[in-house]
Amino acid sequence: MIMLDKFSINAFQRDLIEWFEKEQRDLPWRQDQDPYKVWVSEIMLQQTRVDTVIPYFENFVSKFPTIEDLAKAEEEKVLKAWEGLGYYSRVRNLHAAVKEVAETYGGKVPNTVGEISSLKGVGPYTTGAILSIAYGIPEPAVDGNVMRVLSRILSVWDDIAKPKTRQLFEDIVREIISKENPSAFNQALMELGALICVPQNPACLLCPVQEHCKAFAEGVQKELPVKSKKKAPRAISMAAVVLKNEDGKLLIHKRPEKGLLANLWEFPNDEIISDLQTPKEQLTEFLKTGYEVDAKIGQAFTTIEHVFSHLIWNITVFEGEIKGEIHETDHLKLVSLDELEAFTFPVSHQKILRSFLTK
C-alpha cells in the first residue's frame, strides 16, 4: 500500500498503545472484556456520546446482565430500559440478535466474522470491535473517529462519507493493526479521535503520535478529513394534545410496529398539512377519524423542537378534555400518571409530558 511507504508501523503501534494504556478513560464496559457487554456498549455508542451512554449502559446491564436475561425479556421492558437513548432500531436489532445467539450459539457471542456479521444490526464496525476488544482477534473496527485520525496521520483526501473510503480505511487498519494487542490498538484509535484528534481543533501538541502525522507536518490537519455534506433535515410542523378524562387519566397511543419510533407510546398528534384549518381544528378532526375520540381542545401550552438525522419535528402542544367514553385497545389507552412509568415514550413526548406537568 503506497501510502504506508516510509510509515513506521511498529513505532506507531508502540506510541499509540503506550499512550492508551496510560491515559484511557475509566469506562464501565472496559472493566472486563465480556463480549456481551462490549456488544451492548458498541451498539449504544453508535451516534451517541460516551457521557450520555454511561448511565444507560449501567442501568441496562443491571437489568439484563447476561445474554439469556436479555433474550428472555419482553420487548416493552427492553424498550423502557433504552428510553431516551433514541435510534430505537438499535435496541430492537440487538434484542433480536441476542435471541439468535441464545438459541443458536448457546448464549455465547460467536467469535468469527461470518457468524457475528450475520446477526441482525451487526455491521463491519461492530463485528471488528467485538472480535478485537473481546476476543483479541486483529479485525478492523472503523468508525468516524478512526477515519478522522487515519485521514490525518496518512494524509488521505478521499471523501469519508463514501462507502469505498470506509473500505480503504479497513484495508489500512488490516495492515497497521497490532497483531499482539489488537484490543488496545483499536480502542486507542477510537480514544485518540474522541479526546485528542477531534473534528474542529485537534490538540496536536498533546498527540502521542504527532511525529507520525503527515497532516500535522504539512499543516493541513484542520482540513482533514474530507466529508461531503448531508442533506439538511426536513422540517415538519405538527400538533399534539395532552387529553384528560374526568378521572384525570391521560390518553396515549402506540405507534405502528414498523417505521419511525416503532412501538413507542405517544400523545395523540398529527402533521399540520392544511392552511384551511387551524391546528386545533385539524387535531379535533384527527381525533374523531383516527381514534373515534370526541374532545374539547384548549390552548397551546408549549412548542417542542425535536431533531432527527433526517427530520425536524416542530410540535405545537395543546391540552384538552375528553368528552364521552373511550374504547381502549392494545394501541389506545387511558392511564394515570403513575401508570405512565411503565410505558416507553420517545424523547419528544417525554418533553411534552414534562412541560405539561410543570406548566
DRENTORMI-357315 format. One record per residue (C-alpha): residue number from 1; x, y, z. Coordinates in steps of 0.02 Angstrom, whole numbers, plus 50000, padded with zeros to 5 digits. Example, Ala and Ser with C-alpha at 12.3 -4.5 7.8 and 13.67 -1.06 7.14 Angstrom:
    n   east  north     up
    1  50615  49775  50390
    2  50684  49947  50357
# end
This chain:
    n   east  north     up
    1  50000  50000  50000
    2  50087  50158  49935
    3  50027  50274  50074
    4  50113  50162  50201
    5  50282  50178  50118
    6  50406  50252  50243
    7  50272  50240  50379
    8  50343  50157  50534
    9  50203  50038  50581
   10  50292  49965  50734
   11  50337  50135  50807
   12  50159  50198  50776
   13  50086  50047  50864
   14  50203  50067  51011
   15  50173  50254  51037
   16  49984  50236  51016
   17  49962  50087  51133
   18  50079  50156  51267
   19  49978  50317  51271
   20  49813  50223  51281
   21  49869  50111  51422
   22  49917  50264  51525
   23  49778  50385  51477
   24  49624  50281  51437
   25  49461  50334  51518
   26  49387  50226  51655
   27  49230  50167  51566
   28  49113  50033  51637
   29  49123  49921  51483
   30  49313  49917  51499
   31  49308  49836  51671
   32  49307  49665  51589
   33  49308  49601  51412
   34  49140  49514  51419
   35  49089  49502  51234
   36  48906  49535  51279
   37  48948  49696  51371
   38  49065  49751  51232
   39  48924  49720  51109
   40  48796  49819  51210
   41  48915  49965  51234
   42  48960  49974  51049
   43  48777  49975  50997
   44  48739  50112  51124
   45  48889  50216  51069
   46  48829  50225  50889
   47  48783  50408  50861
   48  48783  50441  51049
   49  48912  50525  51162
   50  49007  50423  51292
   51  48948  50530  51438
   52  48768  50502  51386
   53  48791  50315  51365
   54  48873  50276  51534
   55  48716  50283  51645
   56  48611  50195  51512
   57  48740  50056  51497
   58  48749  50031  51685
   59  48559  50028  51700
   60  48539  49911  51551
   61  48665  49780  51607
   62  48596  49786  51784
   63  48425  49740  51715
   64  48493  49617  51585
   65  48663  49558  51650
   66  48677  49411  51528
   67  48627  49367  51352
   68  48499  49246  51420
   69  48419  49383  51526
   70  48401  49499  51377
   71  48342  49360  51262
   72  48201  49314  51382
   73  48147  49493  51417
   74  47985  49567  51350
   75  48010  49698  51215
   76  47917  49830  51316
   77  48041  49811  51460
   78  48190  49816  51342
   79  48125  49974  51259
   80  48093  50052  51429
   81  48274  50020  51480
   82  48328  50107  51319
   83  48206  50251  51337
   84  48290  50418  51299
   85  48438  50349  51201
   86  48347  50362  51036
   87  48377  50269  50873
   88  48267  50128  50940
   89  48301  50014  50792
   90  48470  49985  50875
   91  48395  49901  51028
   92  48265  49806  50928
   93  48402  49734  50819
   94  48508  49696  50974
   95  48361  49608  51056
   96  48328  49502  50900
   97  48514  49461  50880
   98  48533  49411  51062
   99  48387  49291  51045
  100  48477  49211  50897
  101  48638  49197  50998
  102  48543  49116  51142
  103  48459  48991  51026
  104  48598  48954  50901
  105  48760  48981  50997
  106  48709  48929  51173
  107  48714  49108  51238
  108  48896  49135  51188
  109  48937  49278  51070
  110  49018  49197  50917
  111  49199  49236  50878
  112  49208  49229  50688
  113  49174  49366  50562
  114  49046  49263  50468
  115  48943  49217  50621
  116  48945  49387  50706
  117  48912  49488  50549
  118  48760  49380  50509
  119  48673  49441  50667
  120  48541  49575  50649
  121  48608  49751  50666
  122  48791  49697  50672
  123  48891  49782  50534
  124  49077  49783  50496
  125  49120  49907  50634
  126  49030  49813  50774
  127  49099  49648  50709
  128  49276  49715  50718
  129  49250  49795  50888
  130  49185  49635  50968
  131  49317  49523  50889
  132  49464  49636  50930
  133  49412  49701  51102
  134  49331  49545  51174
  135  49425  49407  51083
  136  49591  49486  51037
  137  49568  49449  50852
  138  49652  49578  50738
  139  49499  49640  50642
  140  49474  49823  50594
  141  49342  49924  50686
  142  49325  50081  50580
  143  49207  50219  50639
  144  49208  50407  50612
  145  49342  50435  50744
  146  49458  50308  50664
  147  49434  50379  50489
  148  49469  50554  50553
  149  49628  50501  50643
  150  49697  50400  50498
  151  49650  50527  50366
  152  49763  50650  50458
  153  49901  50527  50503
  154  49917  50466  50324
  155  49853  50622  50233
  156  49707  50533  50149
  157  49598  50654  50049
  158  49460  50533  49997
  159  49282  50580  50049
  160  49245  50483  50209
  161  49058  50492  50176
  162  49079  50368  50033
  163  49072  50179  50067
  164  49228  50145  49963
  165  49329  50260  50078
  166  49275  50162  50231
  167  49336  50005  50141
  168  49502  50093  50108
  169  49523  50129  50294
  170  49477  49950  50339
  171  49615  49892  50221
  172  49736  50014  50303
  173  49694  49953  50478
  174  49721  49772  50424
  175  49899  49824  50377
  176  49941  49925  50532
  177  49843  49843  50674
  178  49944  49765  50815
  179  49931  49577  50799
  180  49991  49559  50980
  181  49866  49682  51056
  182  49725  49721  50934
  183  49607  49764  51077
  184  49714  49907  51140
  185  49758  49963  50963
  186  49578  49982  50903
  187  49520  50061  51065
  188  49669  50179  51060
  189  49625  50241  50886
  190  49446  50275  50943
  191  49506  50357  51104
  192  49629  50467  51011
  193  49489  50527  50897
  194  49374  50561  51044
  195  49499  50653  51155
  196  49642  50725  51050
  197  49613  50713  50863
  198  49442  50796  50874
  199  49347  50867  50724
  200  49370  51055  50736
  201  49525  51096  50836
  202  49636  50943  50858
  203  49753  50954  51008
  204  49906  50912  50904
  205  50031  50969  51036
  206  49962  50835  51153
  207  49955  50698  51023
  208  50058  50542  51063
  209  50080  50501  50878
  210  50114  50678  50816
  211  50282  50629  50742
  212  50193  50502  50630
  213  50062  50626  50567
  214  50080  50685  50387
  215  49939  50812  50403
  216  50023  50896  50552
  217  50189  50901  50460
  218  50102  50983  50312
  219  49995  51098  50421
  220  49832  51034  50347
  221  49760  50942  50498
  222  49607  51056  50508
  223  49565  51023  50325
  224  49550  50836  50352
  225  49452  50728  50343
  226  49360  50770  50182
  227  49175  50741  50206
  228  49033  50789  50090
  229  48886  50871  50175
  230  48724  50780  50206
  231  48557  50850  50152
  232  48481  50969  50279
  233  48346  50883  50382
  234  48166  50916  50326
  235  48060  51020  50445
  236  47884  50960  50483
  237  47752  51058  50580
  238  47648  50952  50697
  239  47514  50971  50829
  240  47496  50861  50983
  241  47372  50860  51125
  242  47376  50800  51305
  243  47198  50741  51338
  244  47125  50706  51510
  245  46963  50619  51553
  246  46854  50662  51702
  247  46959  50545  51812
  248  47120  50637  51767
  249  47188  50496  51661
  250  47286  50537  51504
  251  47258  50467  51330
  252  47409  50385  51248
  253  47432  50295  51084
  254  47555  50162  51025
  255  47645  50194  50861
  256  47643  50062  50721
  257  47755  49909  50729
  258  47863  49972  50585
  259  47935  50140  50540
  260  48000  50286  50641
  261  47993  50257  50831
  262  47903  50092  50805
  263  47801  50025  50952
  264  47836  50176  51063
  265  47695  50267  51153
  266  47648  50448  51124
  267  47514  50578  51148
  268  47393  50597  51002
  269  47473  50701  50865
  270  47462  50739  50681
  271  47559  50830  50547
  272  47491  51002  50505
  273  47460  50993  50319
  274  47317  51114  50282
  275  47307  51303  50278
  276  47117  51292  50276
  277  47105  51233  50457
  278  47191  51288  50616
  279  47300  51159  50705
  280  47164  51146  50837
  281  47032  51107  50705
  282  47145  50979  50622
  283  47178  50893  50788
  284  46993  50886  50829
  285  46955  50805  50662
  286  47103  50687  50676
  287  47047  50626  50847
  288  46874  50587  50782
  289  46929  50497  50624
  290  47090  50418  50689
  291  47038  50370  50865
  292  46849  50393  50872
  293  46880  50515  51014
  294  46771  50668  51046
  295  46871  50801  51135
  296  46870  50984  51180
  297  47042  51054  51140
  298  47101  51206  51238
  299  47251  51318  51221
  300  47426  51276  51164
  301  47544  51274  51314
  302  47714  51239  51235
  303  47809  51208  51074
  304  47936  51068  51058
  305  48075  51051  50930
  306  48149  50878  50907
  307  48288  50844  50783
  308  48314  50677  50697
  309  48455  50645  50573
  310  48335  50673  50427
  311  48187  50764  50506
  312  48147  50908  50623
  313  47981  50899  50714
  314  47911  51068  50766
  315  47768  51019  50882
  316  47636  51137  50949
  317  47561  51056  51103
  318  47383  51083  51164
  319  47289  51022  51315
  320  47111  50959  51310
  321  46970  50861  51389
  322  46891  50700  51329
  323  46703  50705  51306
  324  46614  50538  51324
  325  46684  50363  51334
  326  46844  50293  51259
  327  46854  50121  51183
  328  47025  50063  51240
  329  47128  49942  51134
  330  47305  49872  51135
  331  47358  50033  51048
  332  47249  50162  51135
  333  47245  50178  51324
  334  47192  50292  51466
  335  47324  50291  51602
  336  47360  50379  51765
  337  47521  50474  51794
  338  47587  50329  51898
  339  47544  50205  51761
  340  47637  50310  51631
  341  47800  50249  51708
  342  47777  50079  51629
  343  47766  50145  51451
  344  47910  50193  51336
  345  47898  50367  51259
  346  48013  50447  51130
  347  48112  50597  51192
  348  47996  50720  51105
  349  47845  50657  51202
  350  47944  50647  51364
  351  47972  50834  51339
  352  47786  50858  51310
  353  47745  50769  51473
  354  47873  50870  51572
  355  47803  51032  51502
  356  47625  50977  51544
  357  47670  50933  51722
  358  47765  51096  51754
  359  47655  51222  51664
# end
